[in-house]
């Protein structure tokens, strides 16, 4: 059984703990992710558990007890939601690879139909037979090359390759530019960033709820973003229940952007594993004279703040105080830190201030004075992760604190599934009408909301001039939803809107274009 407590990921979940290739048997609870306190946005494990990549080792590969001891006994995730990647569903019964007893709003399932053969031996190979340094170097290079392929794809596709430019267009847009901005956002779909979508959600005067709903329907990744949804709910007139239902219909859809992100994360994690193995080899190699230089060289393959902090420790162990400060400075120069990462960085700066002060005087960590103890106390109280544990360990060593590792157990007394985002089965209107359209009169666009009978095999909305000339025909492929009609090329005048179901006109409306 595994219990992952508190923070085991970065803030966006692109890196973090992946729980893979475990054989669970006869457990009351197989996997649990728990946290306590505030700042829930940073708690949990990596967003992608496994990957959509077609490599046989890409799926998560856990085999569950499936004893049904309670509703979430396979995978109880109380942190941020994760995508749980599995091979083809045909392997599900044979190997119990599906977290059957879990909350699907927090453990979203994704089957990889590109993997035609999978078994535990090939999908979860043993790592006990280690590689040589040259083999690890080759693997690092190979995995980095694959990671770059997907990183470049994301850079080129996300926000049409220029987040700054598209975001500026959104922020500076004015009401007459509604349809132009809509076209820009749809052209960049399904790869819009949350940065752009948050600002789009704020532009209520430019992007009405119907258009934002349309855009989010094309971008499943942003439809799951708490920040985007929060901005929509802050609107003077928030989206209707039916519009929110359309948005949340994507909650269990793996978007194309998310699929690419999972592949990038897969090769980044494989590379990180190679680097970790290389560091261990260097640490145990008694023939190396400059062991910490070798360790830093291995760590330098990974460009993350966490790797930079470990490199700073290598320089500290080499007695290079200037090098430590330079490496810490490199973190703020090379990475755009968010608020949580900035807090962690400040904690590392304070921690190294204590270490370097002791080192400069030839003192041991047990020789800390009252001021240094206070600095360590602040780190323990106000940070997290590795630096918090390191500061705490010194205070334990000096006898200044007594610490017992807390166990944050899951609440198994109730089923905590998220409330279904409403409106899926509700009619749009309290009338016999099949559709409604607005605004009317309209200028640059109109929105048509519709709901058609379940037995409608063929449904088409036709827009015609008063002379009977067809201007546009829109085929409806779902039982309910909305369509945005671009009116910019329509001549001013009156138009008829007809709904055909199974070849017969069932409803007609009239709209004025000015």
N, C-alpha and C positions, 0 to 999 in steps of 0.2 A: 504494500500500500504506500502511496506517495501523498504527502501533504506539502504543497508549495505555499509558503506564507508570505504575505505582504509583497514587496517589490522584487520581481524577478524578470523585469523587462525595462526597456527605455520607454519614454512617454508615449511614443506613437506605436510601440509594439513591434517595430521592425527588427529589433534584436531582443534576445532574452532567452529564457529557459524553454527548451523544447523537450517534451516528455515523449520519448520514442522507444520502441522495441522492448517493452516490458511484458513479461508473462505474469499476469495476475491470476491467482487461483484461490478460491474459497475465502475471498475477502468480503467483509461487510461493506467496505468502501474501497474502491480501487484508486482513483485519482481525486484529490481535493485541492482546490485553490482557494485560500482564505485570506482575509485581511481584517484589520480593526482600525478604528479611528477615521480621520478625514483624509483628504487628498486621494480619493479613490481612483482618480484618473491615472495614477502611476502604478497601481497595484494590479498584479496578475502575472501571467506568463506571456511568452511571445505570441503575437497575433496569429502566426501561422504555425500550426503543429503539423509538420510535414510540408509538402509542397505539391503543386500541380505538375511539376516536372515529370517527364516520363521515365526517368531513371528508376530502377527497381527499388532503390533505397530511399526514394523521395517520400513515400507515404509515412505516416506516423508509426504504423506497424505494431501498436500495442494490442495485446490479446487479453480481453476482459473476462472477469469472473462471470458476469451476467447472472448473478444469483437473485436479482430483484429483491434485495433486502429492503430497499426503499426506492423512491422515485428517481433519485439521481445517484444510485449506488455505483455506476460505472465511472461517471465523470461529473463531479459537482464543482462547478466553476462559479465562485462568488466574486471574481475579479472582472476585468474587462473581457468582452467576448473574444472568442478565438475561432479560427477556421481549423477544423479537424479534417485533414486530408487522408483519404483511404484509396486503395486500389479498387478495381472494378467490383461492383456489388456481388458478382458471382463468387467471390472469395469470402463474403461476409459470414455465412453460416459455417463454412469449413473451419475458419480460424477465429471466430468471435472478434473480428476487428472493428466492428461498429460499436461506438459508445451508446448502446441501446437505451440504457437508463441514464438519461441526462436531459438537461434543459436545452432545447434546440435554439432558444434565443441567446444562450451564452456559449454553447458548444455547437457551432454551425457546421454541418456535415457537407463534405465535398468529395464525391467519388471521382477517381481518375480513370476514365475509360481508355486512356492511352496506354495503360499498363496491362498487357495481355497475359502475362505470367507473373505470379507472385507467390512466394512462400516464405516462411520465417527465416530459413537458412540463407536465401539470396537477399531477401529484403532487409534482414537484420544480421549482417555478417559480424563475426566476432572481431573485436579489436585487441584481443590478447596477443595475437601475433603482430608485433610491432614492425614498423618500417624503418629503414636506415635513414640517415640524414639526407643522403642524396635522393632517396625515394620521396621523402617528405618535401624537399625543395621542389621536386618535379610536380608533386600533387598540389602544392601551394600555387605554383605557376599555372597549372591546368585549371584549378578551381577559380583562380582570380580571372583568368581569361573568360571563363563562362559567366562569372559574375558581371564582368564589364559589359558583355553582350546585352544582358537584361537591364543593367543600369543605364546604358546608352539608349536602349529602346524606350525606357521610361522617361529619360531626359528629353528625347525627341518627341514623344507622344503627349506627355503631360502638358496640358494647357497650350497645345499646339507648339510646344517647344520653347515657350517664353512666358513663364508664370508672371514675371514682373510686368510685361507689356499688357497681357490680358487682364491682370488684376487692376492695372491703372485704368484701362478702358471701362471696367466695371465701376470702379470708385468714382470716376469723373463723368459717368453717363448721365444724361438728362432724359426726361420723359419722352420727348419726340424720337429718341433713339431706341425705343423698346424693341422693335422688330430687328433692327440692325444688331443690337446686342444679343438678342435671342439667337440669331443666325451664328454669331461668333461662338457662343457657348455650345450650341448644338454641333457646330463643326469641330469643336475640340472634344466632344464627347466620344466615347465613354471614359475619357482620361482627364476629367477635370479634377483639380486639386481641391482640398478642403479650404485652402487659403482663398481661392477664387470664389468657391461656393458660399463661404461665410459672408463675404462682402456682397455677393449677389443676393443673399437672403436679406441683407440689410437695406437693399435698394427697392423698397416697397413701392415708391413712386414711379419707378421705371419698370420693374419686373413684377407684374401682378401674380397672385397666387397660382393662377392657372398655368402661367408660363414657367414659374419656378417648379411646379409639380411636373410639368413636361420634361424639364431639364433633369430633374432628379431621377425621373423614371429611366433616363438614359445613363445615369451614373450611380450604380448601386453602392459604390464605396462611400459616396457623400451622403446617400440616404441613410446610412448607418451612423453618421457622425453626430455625436451629441452636440457639438458646437454648432453645426448647421441647423439641427432641429431646434435647438434653443433659440437661435436667431429668428427662425420662422415663428416660433411661439411668442416672441417679443414684438411681432408686428402689431400695428394698430388694429388691423383685421387679420388675424391668423388664418391659415388655410382651413378649409372646412373639414369636417370629419371624413367625407369621401375623398377629398384631396390627400389628406394624411394617410388614408387607407391605401391609396395608389402609391404614395411614397414608400410606406412601410411594407408594401408587397415585395419590395426588393430586399427585405431584411435577411432572407435566406438565399439570396442570389449572389453567387461569387462573380464579381465584376471582372472585366478584362484587365483593368488596372491592378486589381488585387491579385489576379492570377500571375501577372508579371512580377509583382512584388514578392510573391511567394517563391518564385524561381530565383530571383535575385537573392532572397534570404537563404534559400537552400544552399547555394554555392558559397555564400558568405560564411554560413555555419560550418560547411565542410572545410573551408579554408582555415577558419578559426580552430577547428579541431586539429588540423595539421600543424598549425602554429603551436598550439598547446603541447602536442606530442614532441615537437622540436625543442621547445623550451625544457621539457622534462629530460630529454636526451642530453642536452647541454649541461643541465644541472648535475646529472649523474656521471658525466664524462670527466674522469680524473686526469685525462691527458691534456685538457685545455688549460692554458695559463691565464687567459683573459676571459674567464667564464661569464662575467656580467656583460662584457662587450658582446659576446656571442648571444646571450639572452636578449639584449636590447636589439640586436640585428634581427633576431627571429620575431620579436614583438613588432618591429617596425613594418612587417608585412601587413598589419591590420591598422587602418587609419580610423580610429575611434578615440574619443576622449579617454575611455577606460584603458586602452592600450598605451596611450601617452602617460597615464599615471603609473602604470606598471614599468614603463621605460624610465620614469623618474626614479622609481625605487632601485632599478638597476644602477643608475648613476649614483644614487645615494650610497649603495653598497660598494661602489668604486671609490667613494670619498670625493666625488665631484660635485661640490655644493653649487658651483656656478652652473654646471650642466643641469642640475635639478631645477633651478629657478628658470633657466632658459626653456626647459621642456614644459614646465607649467605655463609659462608665457605663450608657448606655441599652441596650447589648447585654446586660449581665447582668440588667438590670431587665425587659426585654421578651422575653427568650428563656430557655427552660429548657435550658441547655447540658449535653450529656453530657461524659464525661471527655475524649474527643478534642477536642471543641470548646472545652472549658475550657483545655486545653493551648495551643490555637491562640490563644485570647483573651489568655492570659498573654503569649504571644510578641508579639502586637500591642501590648500595653501596654508591654513592654520596648522594642520597636522605636520607638514614638512617644516614649518617654522620651528616647531618644538623639536623635531628630530635633528635639524641642522644646528640648532643652538646647543643641544647636548653633544653632538658630534664635534663641534668646534672646540669644546672644552674637554673632550675625551671622556665624557660621562656616559653612563649607562642609562637606559630608559627608566630604571627604577630611581634615578636621581632627580626626577622632575621636581621643580619648586611649586609653590602655591599658585603662581600666575600661570604656569604651564598646565597644572592640574585643572585650573578653571577653563583654560582653552579646550582641553580635552573633554571636560564636562559639557561644554557648549556643543562640541561636535556630536557627542552621544545624544544630546537632547534634540538637536536641530537638523540632523542630516540622516542619511540612510546608507544602505549598501556596504561596500567593503570598508570605506574610510570610517564609518561609524563603528564597525566591528573592531577595527584596528585600535581606535582610540579607547574603546571600552576594554579591550584586552590589556592595555597598559594600566588602566585604573584598577582592573582586577588584580594584575600582577603586583601593584604597589599596595594592595589591600584597602584602597579607598572606596571601592564599591563591592558589593556581593551581587552576583548576577546569576539568575536561573533562566535558561532559555524558555520563553513562553511558548505554549502550544495553543494555537488558535484553531479550535475545533469547529467543524461545520455545524450549522443548525439543521438537524435532520428531523425536527419535530413537525415541520410543515413543508409543503412544496412551494418554492418561492418563484415559480415561473412568472416572467414579466407579463403584465396585462396585455392582452391582444390589442394592438392599435386599431381603434374602432372603425366601424363603417363598412366592413367587407360585405355584409349581407343586407345592408339597409338600402331601401330605395332612395334615389336622389330627391324625389319630390313627393309631397303628399297630394298627388293628383294622378290623373290617368295619362299624363303626357309622357312621351318617350324621350324627349330631349328639351333642352333649353339652351339659349344662346345669349351672349352679352359681350360687350356693351351694345346697346341699340338706342340711337344711332352709333355707328362705329366708324373709325377712320383708318387706322393702319392694320388692325387685326380684330378678330372676334374669337371667342371661346365657345365651343359647342360641347356641352355635357350631355351624355346619353346613357340610357339604360334600355336594353331591348329584351324581348322575351327569350326564355331558354331554348325554345324550339325554333329560333330564327336561324335558318341555315345560310341565308344570304342577306346581308344588311348593308345598304349604301345610303350615304347622305349626298344629295345632289343640290348644287347651287345653280340657279338659272336666272336669267334676266327676265324682266316682265314681258319681254317679247318671246319667251320660251327657248332662248338660246342657252345651252348648257355651258356654264363657265368652269365648273369644277365638280368632280365626283370623288367621294372619299369612301373607301370600303372600310367597314368596321369589322375588326377581327376578334374583338373581345365583347363580352356581354354588357360591360359597362365601362365608362371611362370618359375621356375628353379629347377633343381635337382642337388645335390652334389653327385658324385659317388666316393666311397672310392676305390682306386686302390692299396692299400698296399698289398693285397693278390693276385693281378694279376701278372702273370709271364711277364717278359719283352717280348715285341713283338708288333705286329700289330693287331688291333681289328676293327671290323666293328660295326657301330652304325646304327640301322635301326628303322625307325619310322613307326609303323603300325597304320592305321586309319580304323576302321570298317573292320579289318581283312586283309587289303591290305597294302603292303609296298608302302609308298608314298615318302620316302626320305631315302638316305643312306649316311653315312659319314665314315671316316676312322681316327683312332687315333693311335698314337704310345706310348706305355708304355716303359719307359727306366729304 
